[in-house]
């Protein structure tokens, strides 16, 4: 008869950290009931319940099997921060205009520390543009036109985009934007890493 795997806490788990509470928080974060998680992991509902109550200490292998249901690695499980109180929802008046000149660039989540992307609500008035010089920087960017028209030039290629049309390219390629229409162009765009 094979020996079962010993119950071992990975070395990055601090004394006092609670596997059961972490599992419960991760399960709730993913919107799963104990029963749904048990079914996905191929274990009994009682097993999940006992782990969450800290009445059973799962082996590394057993915990890995449960975490594969999310999917999530052991490292992610033990380092995930649950006390993140960052703002999630933003009203229009909470997005500062980061634009220059006549182009409006409203930045979503401007106060979030360590932001890894910029999401912008942009308004290009008729005839406005990003300037005569082509832009170039690290990262990637993309956007979708909500209304109006936007001429996007990337290197030697150019296209006039309308509502529902979009673009996505490496920001290292020289680029510029211009509204050739006679009304405002509204655009939702993103770039990573954040340039604003």
N, CA, C and O of each residue as an XYZ file, in Angstrom:
784
protein
N       0.840     -1.176      0.000
C       0.000      0.000      0.000
C       0.889      1.244      0.000
O       1.794      1.372      0.825
N       0.618      2.166     -0.944
C       1.448      3.363     -1.074
C       1.147      4.336      0.049
O       0.006      4.497      0.481
N       2.226      4.987      0.510
C       2.045      5.996      1.554
C       1.426      7.235      0.950
O       1.737      7.606     -0.182
N       0.546      7.879      1.707
C      -0.042      9.124      1.204
C       0.987     10.237      1.365
O       1.891     10.160      2.196
N       0.821     11.279      0.542
C       1.736     12.414      0.588
C       1.601     13.122      1.924
O       0.478     13.330      2.385
N       2.709     13.504      2.568
C       2.609     14.188      3.849
C       2.013     15.578      3.679
O       2.172     16.209      2.634
N       1.334     16.042      4.703
C       0.796     17.403      4.699
C       1.949     18.355      4.952
O       2.502     18.388      6.052
N       2.316     19.133      3.936
C       3.469     20.026      4.026
C       3.026     21.421      3.650
O       2.315     21.607      2.662
N       3.441     22.404      4.434
C       3.193     23.784      4.064
C       4.386     24.251      3.247
O       5.528     24.089      3.677
N       4.139     24.832      2.065
C       5.256     25.345      1.285
C       6.027     26.381      2.088
O       5.451     27.045      2.950
N       7.325     26.531      1.819
C       8.162     27.406      2.615
C       7.741     28.871      2.619
O       8.055     29.597      3.562
N       7.020     29.328      1.556
C       6.634     30.737      1.537
C       5.364     31.000      2.343
O       4.907     32.141      2.412
N       4.785     29.962      2.954
C       3.610     30.148      3.793
C       4.074     30.555      5.175
O       4.772     29.795      5.848
N       3.691     31.758      5.609
C       4.117     32.281      6.900
C       3.346     31.596      8.022
O       2.209     31.161      7.837
N       3.980     31.507      9.188
C       3.282     30.976     10.352
C       2.028     31.797     10.580
O       2.058     33.025     10.506
N       0.952     31.130     10.851
C      -0.302     31.820     11.109
C      -1.149     31.983      9.857
O      -2.344     32.260      9.954
N      -0.533     31.812      8.650
C      -1.354     31.871      7.449
C      -2.296     30.681      7.466
O      -1.932     29.605      7.941
N      -3.451     30.859      6.974
C      -4.539     29.920      7.122
C      -4.943     29.383      5.749
O      -5.572     30.099      4.969
N      -4.592     28.137      5.446
C      -4.901     27.538      4.151
C      -6.406     27.525      3.919
O      -6.871     27.821      2.819
N      -7.166     27.182      4.953
C      -8.614     27.106      4.821
C      -9.244     28.441      4.451
O     -10.085     28.512      3.555
N      -8.834     29.495      5.142
C      -9.376     30.830      4.847
C      -8.975     31.293      3.455
O      -9.762     31.924      2.749
N      -7.735     30.972      3.062
C      -7.275     31.337      1.718
C      -8.108     30.614      0.661
O      -8.541     31.221     -0.318
N      -8.329     29.311      0.864
C      -9.104     28.548     -0.110
C     -10.527     29.097     -0.208
O     -11.072     29.234     -1.304
N     -11.111     29.403      0.916
C     -12.471     29.956      0.927
C     -12.514     31.288      0.174
O     -13.432     31.530     -0.610
N     -11.519     32.151      0.414
C     -11.473     33.454     -0.257
C     -11.299     33.297     -1.765
O     -11.953     33.995     -2.540
N     -10.420     32.381     -2.186
C     -10.190     32.148     -3.616
C     -11.446     31.575     -4.259
O     -11.831     31.982     -5.355
N     -12.083     30.632     -3.575
C     -13.318     30.021     -4.104
C     -14.389     31.093     -4.307
O     -15.046     31.133     -5.347
N     -14.559     31.956     -3.313
C     -15.565     33.022     -3.414
C     -15.189     34.040     -4.491
O     -16.053     34.552     -5.203
N     -13.887     34.326     -4.602
C     -13.412     35.263     -5.615
C     -13.791     34.773     -7.016
O     -14.066     35.574     -7.909
N     -13.802     33.452     -7.196
C     -14.154     32.856     -8.485
C     -15.646     32.549     -8.584
O     -16.099     31.996     -9.586
N     -16.410     32.903     -7.555
C     -17.861     32.734     -7.596
C     -18.324     31.288     -7.571
O     -19.353     30.960     -8.161
N     -17.578     30.415     -6.894
C     -17.933     28.996     -6.836
C     -18.466     28.621     -5.460
O     -18.026     29.154     -4.441
N     -19.412     27.702     -5.448
C     -19.860     27.118     -4.183
C     -18.883     26.004     -3.820
O     -18.079     25.584     -4.652
N     -18.953     25.526     -2.574
C     -18.109     24.385     -2.183
C     -18.406     23.192     -3.074
O     -17.495     22.479     -3.494
N     -19.672     22.980     -3.359
C     -20.090     21.839     -4.184
C     -19.500     21.941     -5.595
O     -19.009     20.951     -6.137
N     -19.551     23.150     -6.193
C     -18.994     23.337     -7.542
C     -17.492     23.108     -7.562
O     -16.968     22.477     -8.481
N     -16.793     23.623     -6.542
C     -15.350     23.430     -6.479
C     -15.014     21.952     -6.309
O     -14.108     21.439     -6.967
N     -15.733     21.277     -5.439
C     -15.499     19.843     -5.212
C     -15.674     19.055     -6.510
O     -14.882     18.165     -6.817
N     -16.717     19.390     -7.264
C     -16.981     18.689     -8.526
C     -15.841     18.919     -9.514
O     -15.378     17.980    -10.160
N     -15.388     20.168     -9.631
C     -14.287     20.482    -10.542
C     -12.997     19.773    -10.146
O     -12.245     19.306    -11.001
N     -12.751     19.699     -8.842
C     -11.497     19.119     -8.347
C     -11.541     17.597     -8.263
O     -10.507     16.947     -8.106
N     -12.747     17.030     -8.367
C     -12.880     15.580     -8.266
C     -12.729     15.073     -6.843
O     -12.236     13.968     -6.615
N     -13.159     15.891     -5.885
C     -13.132     15.486     -4.475
C     -14.541     15.647     -3.913
O     -15.434     16.152     -4.593
N     -14.730     15.220     -2.683
C     -16.053     15.352     -2.085
C     -16.278     16.766     -1.558
O     -15.334     17.496     -1.257
N     -17.536     17.123     -1.458
C     -17.908     18.406     -0.884
C     -17.388     18.501      0.552
O     -16.952     19.564      0.995
N     -17.439     17.389      1.266
C     -16.970     17.358      2.656
C     -15.477     17.696      2.733
O     -15.040     18.358      3.674
N     -14.698     17.245      1.749
C     -13.266     17.530      1.737
C     -13.023     19.028      1.673
O     -12.217     19.562      2.435
N     -13.717     19.708      0.766
C     -13.558     21.162      0.632
C     -13.985     21.844      1.928
O     -13.306     22.752      2.407
N     -15.089     21.415      2.484
C     -15.597     21.999      3.726
C     -14.591     21.836      4.864
O     -14.334     22.783      5.607
N     -14.023     20.638      5.001
C     -13.064     20.375      6.073
C     -11.781     21.195      5.903
O     -11.215     21.677      6.884
N     -11.326     21.351      4.656
C     -10.126     22.163      4.406
C     -10.409     23.612      4.784
O      -9.598     24.250      5.455
N     -11.563     24.136      4.354
C     -11.894     25.538      4.636
C     -12.071     25.802      6.132
O     -11.852     26.919      6.600
N     -12.468     24.771      6.875
C     -12.616     24.921      8.330
C     -11.306     24.650      9.068
O     -11.251     24.719     10.295
N     -10.253     24.340      8.311
C      -8.942     23.992      8.869
C      -9.012     22.769      9.771
O      -8.235     22.636     10.717
N      -9.943     21.883      9.471
C     -10.047     20.637     10.231
C      -9.223     19.547      9.562
O      -8.975     18.498     10.156
N      -8.797     19.797      8.321
C      -7.940     18.877      7.576
C      -6.856     19.723      6.918
O      -7.146     20.767      6.335
N      -5.616     19.274      7.012
C      -4.518     19.956      6.343
C      -4.190     19.169      5.078
O      -3.660     18.061      5.160
N      -4.501     19.732      3.904
C      -4.285     18.963      2.675
C      -2.806     18.808      2.346
O      -1.985     19.663      2.680
N      -2.489     17.713      1.693
C      -1.116     17.532      1.217
C      -0.890     18.515      0.070
O      -1.845     19.066     -0.480
N       0.361     18.731     -0.283
C       0.676     19.620     -1.396
C       0.001     19.123     -2.666
O      -0.553     19.915     -3.428
N       0.043     17.812     -2.896
C      -0.577     17.228     -4.087
C      -2.079     17.439     -4.109
O      -2.651     17.766     -5.149
N      -2.723     17.251     -2.955
C      -4.179     17.442     -2.877
C      -4.546     18.904     -3.109
O      -5.501     19.208     -3.824
N      -3.780     19.803     -2.496
C      -4.058     21.223     -2.661
C      -3.849     21.637     -4.118
O      -4.630     22.414     -4.665
N      -2.801     21.117     -4.736
C      -2.529     21.421     -6.144
C      -3.704     20.963     -7.009
O      -4.101     21.668     -7.936
N      -4.259     19.794     -6.714
C      -5.400     19.263     -7.465
C      -6.599     20.199     -7.346
O      -7.290     20.452     -8.333
N      -6.846     20.707     -6.154
C      -7.967     21.625     -5.934
C      -7.713     22.940     -6.674
O      -8.616     23.485     -7.309
N      -6.478     23.447     -6.590
C      -6.154     24.728     -7.218
C      -6.178     24.655     -8.742
O      -6.399     25.668     -9.405
N      -5.953     23.469     -9.302
C      -6.032     23.305    -10.754
C      -7.435     23.613    -11.268
O      -7.617     23.852    -12.461
N      -8.420     23.610    -10.386
C      -9.799     23.909    -10.766
C     -10.003     25.377    -11.110
O     -11.004     25.716    -11.741
N      -9.078     26.269    -10.713
C      -9.297     27.702    -10.925
C      -8.830     28.220    -12.279
O      -9.620     28.972    -12.849
N      -7.712     27.954    -12.874
C      -6.485     27.333    -12.404
C      -5.611     28.362    -11.682
O      -5.650     29.557    -11.979
N      -4.822     27.862    -10.725
C      -3.951     28.714     -9.929
C      -2.801     27.870     -9.413
O      -3.003     26.740     -8.969
N      -1.600     28.415     -9.470
C      -0.441     27.681     -8.964
C      -0.381     27.804     -7.441
O      -1.045     28.654     -6.848
N       0.421     26.948     -6.826
C       0.626     27.036     -5.374
C       1.226     28.388     -5.000
O       0.838     28.995     -4.002
N       2.183     28.856     -5.817
C       2.816     30.146     -5.530
C       1.789     31.268     -5.552
O       1.785     32.124     -4.668
N       0.919     31.269     -6.556
C      -0.122     32.302     -6.630
C      -1.054     32.215     -5.421
O      -1.446     33.234     -4.851
N      -1.402     30.989     -5.041
C      -2.321     30.777     -3.914
C      -1.758     31.371     -2.630
O      -2.478     32.020     -1.871
N      -0.469     31.147     -2.389
C       0.123     31.592     -1.130
C       0.596     33.044     -1.144
O       0.918     33.594     -0.091
N       0.644     33.674     -2.322
C       1.089     35.069     -2.372
C      -0.040     36.032     -2.741
O       0.149     37.247     -2.687
N      -1.192     35.515     -3.110
C      -2.315     36.367     -3.485
C      -2.711     37.271     -2.330
O      -2.890     36.814     -1.201
N      -2.847     38.568     -2.624
C      -3.224     39.549     -1.604
C      -4.734     39.722     -1.610
O      -5.322     40.040     -2.643
N      -5.354     39.516     -0.477
C      -6.803     39.644     -0.371
C      -7.225     40.971      0.236
O      -8.414     41.289      0.263
N      -6.271     41.743      0.722
C      -6.618     42.999      1.377
C      -6.553     44.177      0.412
O      -6.483     45.328      0.842
N      -6.576     43.895     -0.897
C      -6.530     44.943     -1.899
C      -7.828     45.742     -1.859
O      -8.898     45.239     -2.202
N      -7.712     46.982     -1.437
C      -8.904     47.821     -1.335
C      -8.916     48.872     -2.441
O      -9.537     49.924     -2.287
N      -8.239     48.599     -3.547
C      -8.218     49.534     -4.666
C      -9.623     49.738     -5.195
O     -10.455     48.832     -5.176
N      -9.863     50.942     -5.662
C     -11.150     51.272     -6.263
C     -11.358     50.407     -7.490
O     -10.414     50.164     -8.243
N     -12.582     49.936     -7.704
C     -12.911     49.075     -8.834
C     -13.741     49.813     -9.877
O     -13.494     49.682    -11.076
N     -14.719     50.583     -9.428
C     -15.634     51.262    -10.344
C     -15.349     52.759    -10.348
O     -15.054     53.345     -9.307
N     -15.439     53.370    -11.519
C     -15.105     54.782    -11.683
C     -16.207     55.487    -12.460
O     -16.640     55.008    -13.508
N     -16.652     56.608    -11.950
C     -17.615     57.458    -12.651
C     -16.838     58.381    -13.585
O     -15.642     58.607    -13.399
N     -17.528     58.908    -14.583
C     -16.880     59.755    -15.586
C     -16.112     60.907    -14.956
O     -15.025     61.251    -15.421
N     -16.666     61.515    -13.889
C     -15.988     62.658    -13.283
C     -14.782     62.265    -12.429
O     -14.097     63.134    -11.888
N     -14.519     60.957    -12.304
C     -13.355     60.482    -11.550
C     -12.181     60.121    -12.464
O     -11.163     59.602    -12.007
N     -12.337     60.405    -13.766
C     -11.285     60.100    -14.724
C     -10.670     61.408    -15.209
O     -11.284     62.109    -16.013
N      -9.463     61.754    -14.735
C      -8.845     63.027    -15.118
C      -8.459     63.049    -16.594
O      -8.118     62.023    -17.183
N      -8.521     64.245    -17.173
C      -8.129     64.430    -18.563
C      -6.613     64.540    -18.627
O      -6.036     65.490    -18.099
N      -5.966     63.575    -19.270
C      -4.516     63.549    -19.394
C      -4.073     64.071    -20.762
O      -2.889     64.028    -21.098
N      -5.024     64.560    -21.538
C      -4.732     65.000    -22.899
C      -3.999     66.317    -22.971
O      -3.913     67.066    -21.998
N      -3.478     66.574    -24.143
C      -2.831     67.854    -24.415
C      -3.504     68.441    -25.646
O      -4.007     67.709    -26.498
N      -3.511     69.742    -25.731
C      -4.144     70.380    -26.877
C      -5.646     70.158    -26.854
O      -6.270     70.179    -25.793
N      -6.223     69.945    -28.036
C      -7.681     69.810    -28.138
C      -8.186     68.384    -27.919
O      -9.390     68.177    -27.763
N      -7.281     67.391    -27.903
C      -7.686     65.999    -27.747
C      -7.852     65.666    -26.259
O      -6.966     65.932    -25.447
N      -8.996     65.081    -25.923
C      -9.297     64.707    -24.539
C      -8.928     63.242    -24.322
O      -9.319     62.379    -25.108
N      -8.177     62.962    -23.260
C      -7.793     61.588    -22.898
C      -8.173     61.373    -21.437
O      -7.417     61.776    -20.552
N      -9.300     60.764    -21.157
C      -9.737     60.505    -19.782
C      -9.198     59.149    -19.347
O      -9.527     58.121    -19.939
N      -8.365     59.156    -18.303
C      -7.655     57.953    -17.853
C      -8.444     57.213    -16.785
O      -8.798     57.786    -15.754
N      -8.715     55.952    -17.034
C      -9.404     55.081    -16.079
C      -8.409     54.574    -15.040
O      -7.344     54.072    -15.401
N      -8.738     54.697    -13.757
C      -7.889     54.163    -12.695
C      -6.592     54.913    -12.500
O      -5.569     54.304    -12.185
N      -6.611     56.221    -12.681
C      -5.375     57.010    -12.620
C      -4.659     56.893    -11.274
O      -3.433     56.987    -11.227
N      -5.392     56.692    -10.187
C      -4.775     56.632     -8.870
C      -4.318     55.251     -8.433
O      -3.801     55.094     -7.327
N      -4.500     54.252     -9.278
C      -4.120     52.884     -8.903
C      -2.604     52.735     -8.964
O      -1.989     52.950    -10.009
N      -2.012     52.366     -7.839
C      -0.567     52.169     -7.759
C      -0.168     50.905     -8.514
O      -0.859     49.890     -8.427
N       0.922     50.957     -9.244
C       1.431     49.776     -9.951
C       0.587     49.386    -11.151
O       0.630     48.234    -11.582
N      -0.185     50.324    -11.704
C      -1.029     50.044    -12.857
C      -0.176     49.466    -13.984
O       0.921     49.966    -14.235
N      -0.654     48.427    -14.669
C       0.109     47.794    -15.736
C      -0.421     48.106    -17.116
O       0.099     47.600    -18.110
N      -1.462     48.944    -17.191
C      -1.972     49.366    -18.487
C      -2.690     50.693    -18.319
O      -3.066     51.079    -17.212
N      -2.873     51.378    -19.425
C      -3.673     52.599    -19.457
C      -4.907     52.303    -20.294
O      -4.802     51.780    -21.403
N      -6.069     52.637    -19.764
C      -7.318     52.547    -20.519
C      -7.844     53.974    -20.609
O      -8.017     54.650    -19.594
N      -8.092     54.419    -21.825
C      -8.471     55.806    -22.063
C      -9.798     55.926    -22.799
O     -10.109     55.139    -23.693
N     -10.572     56.930    -22.400
C     -11.746     57.369    -23.141
C     -11.286     58.624    -23.851
O     -10.995     59.631    -23.206
N     -11.216     58.576    -25.181
C     -10.630     59.673    -25.936
C     -11.672     60.372    -26.796
O     -12.554     59.733    -27.369
N     -11.558     61.692    -26.876
C     -12.423     62.490    -27.742
C     -11.534     63.342    -28.633
O     -10.789     64.197    -28.154
N     -11.623     63.096    -29.947
C     -10.901     63.877    -30.949
C     -11.916     64.792    -31.634
O     -12.754     64.313    -32.398
N     -11.854     66.110    -31.371
C     -12.748     67.012    -32.088
C     -12.453     66.972    -33.597
O     -11.364     66.574    -34.009
N     -13.419     67.382    -34.404
C     -13.246     67.393    -35.863
C     -11.955     68.127    -36.226
O     -11.700     69.235    -35.754
N     -11.149     67.486    -37.070
C      -9.913     68.089    -37.552
C      -8.726     67.994    -36.606
O      -7.619     68.382    -36.981
N      -8.922     67.489    -35.386
C      -7.805     67.413    -34.433
C      -6.921     66.200    -34.708
O      -7.323     65.261    -35.394
N      -5.709     66.243    -34.157
C      -4.789     65.113    -34.321
C      -3.786     65.099    -33.181
O      -3.820     65.957    -32.299
N      -2.899     64.122    -33.206
C      -1.881     63.989    -32.155
C      -0.639     64.819    -32.463
O       0.345     64.764    -31.726
N      -0.682     65.576    -33.533
C       0.442     66.426    -33.891
C       1.126     65.935    -35.150
O       0.862     64.823    -35.608
N       2.010     66.759    -35.721
C       2.665     66.403    -36.983
C       3.722     65.313    -36.826
O       4.027     64.598    -37.781
N       4.279     65.186    -35.628
C       5.330     64.183    -35.396
C       4.711     62.820    -35.120
O       3.696     62.716    -34.432
N       5.328     61.780    -35.660
C       4.889     60.413    -35.372
C       5.309     60.066    -33.940
O       6.383     60.467    -33.492
N       4.473     59.334    -33.238
C       4.757     58.890    -31.878
C       5.412     57.519    -31.912
O       5.173     56.744    -32.839
N       6.229     57.210    -30.924
C       6.859     55.898    -30.814
C       7.294     55.695    -29.367
O       7.931     56.568    -28.777
N       6.953     54.554    -28.803
C       7.319     54.247    -27.415
C       7.219     52.738    -27.213
O       6.779     52.024    -28.113
N       7.617     52.252    -26.056
C       7.565     50.815    -25.799
C       6.125     50.362    -25.596
O       5.246     51.168    -25.290
N       5.897     49.076    -25.768
C       4.602     48.483    -25.463
C       3.733     48.200    -26.664
O       4.190     48.150    -27.806
N       2.446     48.014    -26.358
C       1.431     47.729    -27.368
C       0.240     48.625    -27.091
O       0.036     49.078    -25.965
N      -0.548     48.876    -28.134
C      -1.767     49.644    -27.924
C      -2.848     49.195    -28.883
O      -2.579     48.643    -29.951
N      -4.073     49.447    -28.474
C      -5.214     49.086    -29.285
C      -6.383     49.969    -28.918
O      -6.401     50.589    -27.855
N      -7.359     50.022    -29.805
C      -8.534     50.834    -29.526
C      -9.680     50.486    -30.441
O      -9.496     49.850    -31.479
N     -10.870     50.913    -30.046
C     -12.079     50.711    -30.843
C     -12.807     52.042    -30.933
O     -13.038     52.711    -29.926
N     -13.163     52.414    -32.155
C     -13.901     53.648    -32.383
C     -15.349     53.439    -31.950
O     -15.996     52.476    -32.362
N     -15.849     54.344    -31.118
C     -17.233     54.276    -30.647
C     -18.127     55.088    -31.580
O     -19.210     54.638    -31.953
N     -17.673     56.284    -31.955
C     -18.447     57.104    -32.893
C     -17.495     58.017    -33.654
O     -16.385     58.293    -33.200
N     -17.945     58.484    -34.821
C     -17.119     59.353    -35.648
C     -16.119     58.574    -36.474
O     -16.275     57.374    -36.704
N     -15.081     59.280    -36.919
C     -14.043     58.674    -37.753
C     -12.675     58.983    -37.178
O     -12.450     60.058    -36.623
N     -11.757     58.026    -37.317
C     -10.386     58.219    -36.856
C      -9.444     57.673    -37.925
O      -9.541     56.513    -38.325
N      -8.530     58.529    -38.379
C      -7.486     58.082    -39.300
C      -6.292     57.665    -38.452
O      -5.754     58.460    -37.682
N      -5.889     56.414    -38.605
C      -4.748     55.877    -37.855
C      -3.634     55.598    -38.857
O      -3.830     54.888    -39.843
N      -2.463     56.168    -38.588
C      -1.295     55.932    -39.429
C      -0.263     55.196    -38.591
O       0.128     55.665    -37.522
N       0.177     54.043    -39.079
C       1.201     53.244    -38.409
C       2.267     52.942    -39.462
O       2.038     52.181    -40.403
N       3.439     53.556    -39.280
C       4.481     53.405    -40.298
C       3.983     53.975    -41.610
O       3.546     55.125    -41.656
N       4.041     53.187    -42.686
C       3.595     53.626    -44.004
C       2.138     53.280    -44.272
O       1.612     53.600    -45.338
N       1.478     52.627    -43.311
C       0.081     52.215    -43.497
C      -0.868     53.189    -42.814
O      -0.578     53.702    -41.733
N      -2.011     53.438    -43.461
C      -3.020     54.325    -42.884
C      -4.406     53.781    -43.217
O      -4.614     53.171    -44.265
N      -5.348     54.014    -42.303
C      -6.732     53.615    -42.537
C      -7.646     54.572    -41.782
O      -7.302     55.062    -40.706
N      -8.811     54.831    -42.362
C      -9.836     55.612    -41.684
C     -10.815     54.607    -41.086
O     -11.417     53.800    -41.794
N     -10.958     54.677    -39.767
C     -11.805     53.731    -39.041
C     -13.099     54.403    -38.621
O     -13.121     55.593    -38.306
N     -14.177     53.631    -38.620
C     -15.481     54.119    -38.190
C     -15.966     53.350    -36.981
O     -15.234     52.518    -36.446
N     -17.204     53.615    -36.532
C     -17.741     52.956    -35.341
C     -17.638     51.427    -35.419
O     -18.047     50.803    -36.398
N     -17.080     50.855    -34.355
C     -16.905     49.403    -34.277
C     -15.583     48.917    -34.830
O     -15.177     47.789    -34.551
N     -14.896     49.747    -35.613
C     -13.586     49.369    -36.154
C     -12.519     49.578    -35.080
O     -12.702     50.372    -34.157
N     -11.414     48.862    -35.208
C     -10.364     48.987    -34.204
C      -8.978     48.824    -34.773
O      -8.799     48.564    -35.962
N      -8.000     48.982    -33.905
C      -6.592     48.836    -34.272
C      -5.850     48.198    -33.100
O      -6.289     48.261    -31.952
N      -4.711     47.582    -33.425
C      -3.840     46.974    -32.411
C      -2.458     46.851    -33.038
O      -2.313     46.254    -34.105
N      -1.431     47.416    -32.379
C      -0.086     47.362    -32.952
C       0.963     47.564    -31.872
O       0.656     47.977    -30.754
N       2.219     47.264    -32.230
C       3.352     47.530    -31.355
C       3.590     49.032    -31.357
O       3.720     49.648    -32.414
N       3.647     49.621    -30.158
C       3.817     51.072    -30.038
C       5.192     51.545    -30.484
O       5.406     52.748    -30.634
N       6.122     50.633    -30.698
C       7.446     51.003    -31.205
C       7.352     51.479    -32.660
O       8.204     52.231    -33.132
N       6.303     51.028    -33.363
C       6.118     51.473    -34.750
C       5.638     52.925    -34.735
O       4.691     53.241    -34.014
N       6.258     53.808    -35.502
C       5.824     55.211    -35.522
C       4.343     55.303    -35.900
O       3.882     54.631    -36.823
N       3.608     56.147    -35.171
C       2.163     56.224    -35.384
C       1.611     57.601    -35.038
O       2.230     58.375    -34.307
N       0.443     57.882    -35.576
C      -0.271     59.117    -35.243
C      -1.759     58.901    -35.492
O      -2.160     57.980    -36.203
N      -2.574     59.780    -34.883
C      -4.030     59.693    -34.994
C      -4.580     61.047    -35.432
O      -4.061     62.092    -35.041
N      -5.642     61.019    -36.254
C      -6.261     62.251    -36.740
C      -7.742     62.012    -36.984
O      -8.138     60.949    -37.462
N      -8.559     63.009    -36.652
C      -9.990     62.943    -36.938
C     -10.244     63.693    -38.243
O     -10.213     64.923    -38.250
N     -10.497     62.978    -39.361
C     -10.739     63.647    -40.638
C     -12.207     64.048    -40.834
O     -12.558     64.674    -41.834
N     -13.050     63.684    -39.879
C     -14.482     63.924    -40.027
C     -14.908     65.315    -39.608
O     -14.087     66.164    -39.261
N     -16.236     65.529    -39.651
C     -16.790     66.839    -39.295
C     -17.523     66.817    -37.953
O     -18.247     67.755    -37.619
N     -17.331     65.735    -37.182
C     -17.888     65.654    -35.827
C     -16.863     64.975    -34.923
O     -15.879     64.410    -35.401
N     -17.101     65.034    -33.617
C     -16.173     64.402    -32.668
C     -16.011     62.916    -32.962
O     -16.960     62.246    -33.368
N     -14.806     62.413    -32.754
C     -14.554     60.972    -32.786
C     -14.356     60.530    -31.345
O     -13.524     61.088    -30.630
N     -15.112     59.538    -30.922
C     -14.978     58.985    -29.573
C     -14.379     57.597    -29.703
O     -14.798     56.791    -30.534
N     -13.394     57.341    -28.867
C     -12.578     56.135    -28.960
C     -12.307     55.612    -27.555
O     -12.113     56.401    -26.630
N     -12.292     54.308    -27.385
C     -11.824     53.698    -26.137
C     -10.551     52.937    -26.510
O     -10.556     52.089    -27.402
N      -9.455     53.261    -25.803
C      -8.177     52.662    -26.158
C      -7.456     52.134    -24.919
O      -7.805     52.471    -23.788
N      -6.462     51.315    -25.153
C      -5.634     50.774    -24.071
C      -4.208     50.669    -24.555
O      -3.956     50.451    -25.740
N      -3.262     50.827    -23.619
C      -1.872     50.555    -23.954
C      -1.169     49.973    -22.735
O      -1.494     50.287    -21.590
N      -0.205     49.124    -23.020
C       0.538     48.447    -21.966
C       1.980     48.318    -22.409
O       2.222     47.914    -23.547
N       2.956     48.642    -21.565
C       2.792     49.244    -20.243
C       2.202     50.641    -20.367
O       2.226     51.230    -21.448
N       1.669     51.179    -19.265
C       0.982     52.466    -19.356
C       1.916     53.588    -19.789
O       3.041     53.707    -19.302
N       1.425     54.408    -20.716
C       2.219     55.549    -21.157
C       1.737     56.824    -20.463
O       2.406     57.856    -20.534
N       0.586     56.764    -19.794
C       0.093     57.903    -19.000
C      -0.317     57.405    -17.634
O      -0.763     58.192    -16.798
